Amino acid sequence: MTVPVGPAELARPTGTRPPAAEAGAEEVLRRIFGYDAFRSGQREIIDHVVGGGDALVLMPTGGGKSLCYQIPALVRSGTGVVISPLIALMQDQVDALRALGVRAGFLNSTQDVGERRAVEGALLAGELDLVYLAPERLRVEATTRLLDRASISLFAIDEAHCVAQWGHDFRPDYLQVSMLHERWPTVPRIALTATATPETHREITARLELADAHHHVSSFDRPNIQYRIESKKEPKAQLLELLRTEHAGDAGIVYCLSRASVERVAEFLVAQGIPALPYHAGLDARVRAANQSRFLREDGIVMVATIAFGMGIDKPDVRFVAHLDLPKSVEGYYQETGRAGRDGQPSTAWLAYGLQDVVQQRRLIDSSPGDAAHRRRLSTHLDAMLALCETVECRRVGLLAYFGQHGTQPCGNCDSCLRPPESFDGTIPAQKLLSTVLRLDRERNQRFGAGQSIDILLGRRTPKVEQHRHDALSVFGIGTDLRELEWRAVVRQLLAQGLLAVQGEHGTLALTEASAEVLRGSRSVALRREPARPLRSSTGGARGDGGAEGGGRTRAEGGGRARRGAAAPVELSAEAAPVFEALRAWRAASAKEQSVPAYVIFHDATLREIANRRPVDLATLAGISGVGENKLAKYGQQILEALAEFSG
């Protein structure tokens, strides 16, 4: 639901923004956003765009992408136009900017005629610093004529990976974005995304004609996130243990593959006393909006969702992202897990997956619309995801290598580093399994799923085994040295290594060309042994810099450093803890009164620093990271009054 805003209100910033002709990038950073130093790469990008150049920015979630177009829009003359697919979040994005004193508005299908005309009038009057547009509005001739009449400082193309068909989140409407350069060739463009492999990077460059632009590729590392992947046994029980033992009371996101599983998991968590809400495309739009609003505005809500939820979510204190089903691609997995820990505090990316996930994903690929090339791309994405799940190496090294960032050192903050898995020569188990699949196909002209092969190897005389006389096969009972759980791990890993394939509607197992090498003994197979118990998060895990997204007085240098070199967030002293909680309570009440998310007022990192330093006047408070002049004027006295209760 949008809030009606008239041209006069849009034109009236709540703070004192420096005129564009007088304010440089550093002054805007300090006065508007409350930070003294840019993060690595930001200054070069901003200077280039301020000077009228195009840019393509690949920067991880929480790395400060938004400032790379917000500051140039405030420094350059005219209005910055932001193309974004996040219609449901535009109101929150505008609220956050207006809280800083930035004159912002949006145009999308949620507005009535009066609201749209108010924003259009403010745009034409030069009374907006930034305006957000959904990409589909570029198809509307009235929109392009409106932009023709406006003074435009730049075009920002957010979530630019949506233009790439090779990528995981292609949006056909984003193809319209290529017309920006053709229609307004002198207006600088900046395309930004947190998720792009080298292939996706090249496709964005080609589709948006950005070959001559300034390209900035940050480290994709998120050192504060602990990556953990474990075998799926009882997924809901495993999830419940994670939440109760490590993330009690924390906000988080749980991703499921289907709408039905979203509903079941949300109901299960609620029955266990955990505040959980469902989110998927099958829900009524008003229910989805209400659930999203609660997640953004309330503390400790767990959102159970399909991948329809999450892009652009700016909630900084999401402490965990859990996947109960195998993601379709590493890009999707990276973007989804990246929604945790935007504030730099320790966070968990947890995934439980099993053999059935692989079979299901292969089935979806086989039945997907599109040509053979499209299905091959989907298979390539899935193969990479399986390889990440089954690696015996550092998860983070593999994840970063997928995005073209090679040569990094083991992180010390993933399950493979904290509890190194045992790797063993699995050639003989692989031969046993492949021989079983071969005999079912060759001797009986039959194909079955993994369960039947495993029953045969374990010597189980099930009705299905006896019905097909599989107990007469020479391989019957030769696999009793491994448990069923271990055999399922063997199947998964052979699938991941391309030594087995899943075919058909029922997910039957079939050999590949590479299988023959193993059966002949000319190729050995290394396998990962399942750990005896799941790993729990270490409280002393690596931490990020704790700063806000736009940069801070403690800089995050990036560059793929190992976790032990990451800067620590602001810690609370024993005396500061109750002050911090009092400030959070004040913030929650203020956010509720204004109907905005709490982070729009201040991030936790800012409140922590205030609690530790306890400024006694406005001048000292102004030196806190994240306190810009507009927020100082609006909230400064309230904060000092809250702190006064703890004086003496």
Secondary structure, DSSP 8 states (H G I E B T S, - for coil): ------HHHHT--SS----TTT--HHHHIIIII--SS--TTHHHHHHHHHTT--EEEE--TTSSTTHHHHHHHHHSSSEEEEE-S-GGGHHHHHHHHHHTT--EEEE-TTS-HHHHHHHHHHHHTT--SEEEE-GGGGGSHHHHHHHHHS-EEEEEE-SGGGG-SSSSS--GGGGGGGHHHHH-TTS-EEEEES---HHHHHHHHHHTT-TTSEEEE-----TTEEEEEEE-SSHHHHHHHHHHHH-TT-EEEEE-SSHHHHHHHHHHHHHTT--EEEE-TTS-HHHHHHHHHHHHHSTT-EEEE-TTS-TT---TTEEEEEESS--S-HHHHHHHHTTS-TTSS-EEEEEEE-HHHHHHHHHHHHT-SS-HHHHHHHHHHHHHHHHHHH-SS-HHHHHHHHTT--S----SSBHHHHS---EEE-HHHHHHHHHHHHHHHHTS-----HHHHHHHHTT---HHHHHTTGGGSTTTTTTTTS-HHHHHHHHHHHHHTTSEEEETTTTEEEE-TTHHHHHHTSS--EEE---SS-----TT--------TT--SS----S---GGGS-------TTHHHHHHHHHHHHHHHHHHHTS-HHHH--HHHHHHHHHH--SSHHHHTTSTT--HHHHHHHHHHHHHHHHTT--
